[in-house]
Amino acid sequence: MLLVLQIAVVVAVAFYLARWRRNVQRHNSQSWEALLAKLRPEWSARELSDHFLWQEGLSATPEDAWQRMEGPKGLWVMYQNARVMLEMADFAAKHCEGVDRLLVETLHSDAMQIRVCVLTALTQYAFTQASEGVRVNAFRAAAMYTGMAARMTQLLQEYAATMVPDFVAAM
């Protein structure tokens, strides 16, 4: 019985390592176009800011933002797009000369904060529906999201200017 358990553990670890290696290879072979295609355009933060993608800040109240983002739907899109923009920042850091490392680190921080804030808001929503705390966390996530999108636009303008129109259209 112990031998069967050891074999099962070795097979599980080998499977995990093979899958991890395949994901790393796939991640390393991505292009700007492939990354842009991953962005989810089902919801756009354009309605939350007059200057979305060009400067930080929202022009909506927390209640307005919650309604415009269509509640949890917009939160989930922000969660997923934050991951994609994080991948885009990593891609730029690996493939572009002279990338501003501070900007890349700021994008990393933005993505992690957005994801935590969104998960907090979604957890609160699951228990209390659209309470004031949920709307405030959603507003905070949306504000960070618009800031991250503005910084990603800046990165693209500097290192992949041809991708800016596609990025704007996808956001």
ZASEDO-934454 format. One record per residue (C-alpha): residue number from 0; residue in one letter; x, y, z. Coordinates in steps of 0.05 Angstrom, whole numbers, always signed. Each point is the difference from the previous one (the first is absolute). Example, Ala and Ser with C-alpha at 12.3 -4.5 7.8 and 13.67 -1.06 7.14 Angstrom:
BEGIN
nr->0 rest->A east->+246 north->-90 up->+156
nr->1 rest->S east->+27 north->+69 up->-13
! end
This chain:
BEGIN
nr->0 rest->M east->+0 north->+0 up->+0
nr->1 rest->L east->+57 north->+48 up->+16
nr->2 rest->L east->+31 north->-14 up->-68
nr->3 rest->V east->-65 north->+18 up->-36
nr->4 rest->L east->-5 north->+65 up->+40
nr->5 rest->Q east->+72 north->+18 up->-17
nr->6 rest->I east->-12 north->-13 up->-74
nr->7 rest->A east->-63 north->+41 up->+2
nr->8 rest->V east->+36 north->+59 up->+32
nr->9 rest->V east->+57 north->-4 up->-51
nr->10 rest->V east->-49 north->-2 up->-58
nr->11 rest->A east->-39 north->+59 up->+29
nr->12 rest->V east->+63 north->+41 up->+9
nr->13 rest->A east->+24 north->-18 up->-70
nr->14 rest->F east->-67 north->+20 up->-29
nr->15 rest->Y east->+1 north->+66 up->+37
nr->16 rest->L east->+71 north->+16 up->-23
nr->17 rest->A east->-16 north->-17 up->-73
nr->18 rest->R east->-62 north->+44 up->+2
nr->19 rest->W east->+38 north->+56 up->+33
nr->20 rest->R east->+55 north->-4 up->-53
nr->21 rest->R east->-51 north->+2 up->-56
nr->22 rest->N east->-33 north->+61 up->+30
nr->23 rest->V east->+67 north->+36 up->+7
nr->24 rest->Q east->+17 north->-16 up->-73
nr->25 rest->R east->-68 north->+25 up->-23
nr->26 rest->H east->+7 north->+62 up->+43
nr->27 rest->N east->+69 north->+15 up->-29
nr->28 rest->S east->-23 north->-8 up->-72
nr->29 rest->Q east->-56 north->+52 up->+4
nr->30 rest->S east->-3 north->+62 up->-42
nr->31 rest->W east->-32 north->+68 up->+10
nr->32 rest->E east->-57 north->-22 up->-45
nr->33 rest->A east->-13 north->-63 up->+40
nr->34 rest->L east->+0 north->+39 up->+65
nr->35 rest->L east->-48 north->+53 up->-27
nr->36 rest->A east->-46 north->-56 up->-23
nr->37 rest->K east->-5 north->-24 up->+73
nr->38 rest->L east->-30 north->+66 up->+23
nr->39 rest->R east->-74 north->-6 up->+16
nr->40 rest->P east->-40 north->+56 up->-33
nr->41 rest->E east->-68 north->-20 up->+29
nr->42 rest->W east->+2 north->+59 up->+48
nr->43 rest->S east->+38 north->+65 up->-8
nr->44 rest->A east->+21 north->+50 up->+53
nr->45 rest->R east->-9 north->+56 up->-51
nr->46 rest->E east->-66 north->+18 up->+33
nr->47 rest->L east->+34 north->+12 up->+66
nr->48 rest->S east->+50 north->+52 up->-24
nr->49 rest->D east->-1 north->+57 up->-50
nr->50 rest->H east->+73 north->-13 up->-16
nr->51 rest->F east->+4 north->-75 up->+6
nr->52 rest->L east->+68 north->-28 up->-23
nr->53 rest->W east->+32 north->+69 up->+0
nr->54 rest->Q east->+0 north->+20 up->+73
nr->55 rest->E east->-19 north->-26 up->+68
nr->56 rest->G east->-62 north->+15 up->+38
nr->57 rest->L east->-74 north->-14 up->-5
nr->58 rest->S east->-57 north->+48 up->-14
nr->59 rest->A east->-53 north->-45 up->+33
nr->60 rest->T east->-22 north->-11 up->+71
nr->61 rest->P east->+4 north->-69 up->+33
nr->62 rest->E east->-75 north->-11 up->-12
nr->63 rest->D east->+7 north->+23 up->-73
nr->64 rest->A east->+61 north->-43 up->-11
nr->65 rest->W east->-35 north->-62 up->+28
nr->66 rest->Q east->-59 north->+9 up->-48
nr->67 rest->R east->+44 north->+16 up->-60
nr->68 rest->M east->+46 north->-59 up->+12
nr->69 rest->E east->-62 north->-45 up->+2
nr->70 rest->G east->+20 north->-24 up->+69
nr->71 rest->P east->+39 north->-65 up->+4
nr->72 rest->K east->+5 north->-6 up->-75
nr->73 rest->G east->+45 north->+62 up->-6
nr->74 rest->L east->+39 north->-21 up->+61
nr->75 rest->W east->+16 north->-68 up->-31
nr->76 rest->V east->+21 north->+33 up->-66
nr->77 rest->M east->+47 north->+46 up->+39
nr->78 rest->Y east->+29 north->-60 up->+36
nr->79 rest->Q east->+15 north->-37 up->-64
nr->80 rest->N east->+25 north->+60 up->-39
nr->81 rest->A east->+47 north->+19 up->+57
nr->82 rest->R east->+33 north->-68 up->-9
nr->83 rest->V east->+7 north->+11 up->-75
nr->84 rest->M east->+30 north->+70 up->+10
nr->85 rest->L east->+48 north->-31 up->+50
nr->86 rest->E east->+21 north->-50 up->-54
nr->87 rest->M east->+8 north->+59 up->-49
nr->88 rest->A east->+46 north->+36 up->+49
nr->89 rest->D east->+41 north->-63 up->+8
nr->90 rest->F east->+4 north->-8 up->-76
nr->91 rest->A east->+24 north->+72 up->-8
nr->92 rest->A east->+52 north->-10 up->+55
nr->93 rest->K east->+27 north->-62 up->-36
nr->94 rest->H east->-4 north->+22 up->-72
nr->95 rest->C east->+9 north->+75 up->-3
nr->96 rest->E east->+64 north->+39 up->+9
nr->97 rest->G east->+4 north->+53 up->+54
nr->98 rest->V east->-67 north->-14 up->+32
nr->99 rest->D east->-14 north->+43 up->+61
nr->100 rest->R east->+7 north->-52 up->+56
nr->101 rest->L east->-37 north->+45 up->+49
nr->102 rest->L east->-60 north->+3 up->-47
nr->103 rest->V east->+1 north->-76 up->-7
nr->104 rest->E east->+3 north->-9 up->+76
nr->105 rest->T east->-56 north->+50 up->+8
nr->106 rest->L east->-42 north->-41 up->-49
nr->107 rest->H east->+16 north->-62 up->+40
nr->108 rest->S east->-22 north->+34 up->+64
nr->109 rest->D east->-63 north->+27 up->-33
nr->110 rest->A east->-20 north->-69 up->-26
nr->111 rest->M east->+8 north->-32 up->+68
nr->112 rest->Q east->-38 north->+55 up->+36
nr->113 rest->I east->-57 north->-3 up->-51
nr->114 rest->R east->-5 north->-75 up->+6
nr->115 rest->V east->-2 north->+3 up->+76
nr->116 rest->C east->-51 north->+57 up->+0
nr->117 rest->V east->-44 north->-36 up->-50
nr->118 rest->L east->+1 north->-65 up->+39
nr->119 rest->T east->-17 north->+38 up->+63
nr->120 rest->A east->-58 north->+35 up->-34
nr->121 rest->L east->-26 north->-65 up->-31
nr->122 rest->T east->+5 north->-36 up->+67
nr->123 rest->Q east->-38 north->+56 up->+34
nr->124 rest->Y east->-51 north->+0 up->-56
nr->125 rest->A east->-11 north->-75 up->+10
nr->126 rest->F east->-20 north->+13 up->+72
nr->127 rest->T east->-32 north->+69 up->+0
nr->128 rest->Q east->-19 north->+14 up->-72
nr->129 rest->A east->+13 north->+73 up->-20
nr->130 rest->S east->+14 north->+30 up->+68
nr->131 rest->E east->+39 north->+64 up->+10
nr->132 rest->G east->+64 north->-39 up->+13
nr->133 rest->V east->-7 north->-38 up->-65
nr->134 rest->R east->-11 north->+63 up->-39
nr->135 rest->V east->+60 north->+35 up->+32
nr->136 rest->N east->+46 north->-60 up->-14
nr->137 rest->A east->-26 north->-3 up->-71
nr->138 rest->F east->+12 north->+75 up->-8
nr->139 rest->R east->+71 north->-8 up->+27
nr->140 rest->A east->+13 north->-58 up->-48
nr->141 rest->A east->-27 north->+41 up->-58
nr->142 rest->A east->+44 north->+60 up->+18
nr->143 rest->M east->+62 north->-45 up->+3
nr->144 rest->Y east->-21 north->-33 up->-65
nr->145 rest->T east->-6 north->+66 up->-38
nr->146 rest->G east->+68 north->+20 up->+28
nr->147 rest->M east->+31 north->-65 up->-22
nr->148 rest->A east->-31 north->+7 up->-69
nr->149 rest->A east->+29 north->+70 up->-6
nr->150 rest->R east->+69 north->-25 up->+19
nr->151 rest->M east->-6 north->-59 up->-49
nr->152 rest->T east->-19 north->+50 up->-54
nr->153 rest->Q east->+63 north->+39 up->+17
nr->154 rest->L east->+42 north->-63 up->-4
nr->155 rest->L east->-30 north->-19 up->-67
nr->156 rest->Q east->+10 north->+70 up->-28
nr->157 rest->E east->+74 north->-3 up->+17
nr->158 rest->Y east->+16 north->-72 up->-20
nr->159 rest->A east->-55 north->-26 up->-46
nr->160 rest->A east->-35 north->+61 up->-29
nr->161 rest->T east->-34 north->-41 up->-55
nr->162 rest->M east->-38 north->-38 up->+54
nr->163 rest->V east->-31 north->+61 up->+33
nr->164 rest->P east->-62 north->+4 up->-46
nr->165 rest->D east->-14 north->-75 up->+11
nr->166 rest->F east->+10 north->+8 up->+75
nr->167 rest->V east->-48 north->+59 up->+3
nr->168 rest->A east->-52 north->-38 up->-41
nr->169 rest->A east->+6 north->-61 up->+46
nr->170 rest->M east->-7 north->+41 up->+63
! end
